[in-house]
Amino acid sequence: MTINRRFCTAPMMDLSDRHCRYMWRQLSKHAVLYTEMVTSAALARSKNVDRFLDYSELEQPLALQVGGYDVQELTTAARLAEKWQYSELNLNVGCPSDRVQNGLIGAVLMKHPEKVQDAFKAMTDHCSLPVTIKHRIGVDDLDSYSFVRDFIGSQYHAGCRVFIVHARKAILQGLSPKENREIPPLKYDTVYALKKDFPDCEIILNGGIKTIDECHKHLEHVDGVMIGREAYYNPMILKDVDDQIYGSAGHDMTDIQLLHAMIPYVDQLARQDIPVKFILKHLLAVVQGKPGARAFRRFLSQNMHKTPQNSHLLSQALKLIQ
């Protein structure tokens, strides 16, 4: 299966779960969706990997993102990714959270390119899926262009040809993950330069993108774009992706049509005894600027925790939108 990564949604902890991705897929058939990061240790040690790996076939093309450096754990992760028929396996070398630094997961690994090489080789040796790397343009005081160029060069030597580059450096001490998404300045030109230096690589730009027009501007310099928080807090941006990014007929859904399309999925969760809040929380930002939108959000926020198996909440909330 060939993956067209011209538009991707970012892996986001606690946000891009399977229920959110199911919603996104209603809006775009072609966008490549990425899971939340799952640590290789969790996959290697869990007796119930379903809770990490299960997804709807409708979510494809879908990439599994893993975090870790232990080659044995990553070997297990690679085998599981193939068994579960993901479209891609992505290694996280960009997360700045102090919760993962101590385990040599995320952006701290940029300081250890040889470990990233070993990790990449362990994954490619044990699955036939495309293996990609997501990373920052630098880490702490290692923020020169030569540093990130050499980092990519080392992974290129290991065989990697697809890099998803967050156009900010990571500051591992003193900034929270949220601040790491906002304070270090965006340097898009650095990512553009990487594409020029590695013309046979697929370079996907991530960081700060908010509109389809911005996507088009970046696509003049790189092979693809990845959108994170904007896709979550303004999900209707995805309705234009198929038409304007892929040149393919899209769903052309309205926000209200999307919510109605999600009602059967909410019913399905309820029948499986899964609290409906797990999908309803992702729908709060769908409707914006319409009369009754605030009442819609308030009704769901107040009630989805009180009656976790109430499949009618979404239908009831929709009546509040004029």
Salt bridges, closest charged atoms under 4 A:
ASP17 OD1 - HIS282 NE2 2.88
ASP54 OD2 - ARG18 NH1 3.18
GLU59 OE1 - ARG21 NE 2.64
GLU73 OE2 - ARG45 NH2 3.08
GLU88 OE1 - ARG5 NE 2.83
GLU114 OE2 - HIS112 ND1 3.92
ASP140 OD2 - LYS111 NZ 2.90
ASP143 OD2 - LYS169 NZ 2.99
ASP150 OD1 - ARG149 NE 3.34
GLU182 OE2 - LYS178 NZ 2.90
GLU202 OE1 - ARG5 NH1 3.09
ASP223 OD2 - LYS195 NZ 2.81
GLU230 OE1 - LYS210 NZ 3.78
ASP240 OD1 - LYS239 NZ 3.28
ASP255 OD2 - LYS290 NZ 2.76
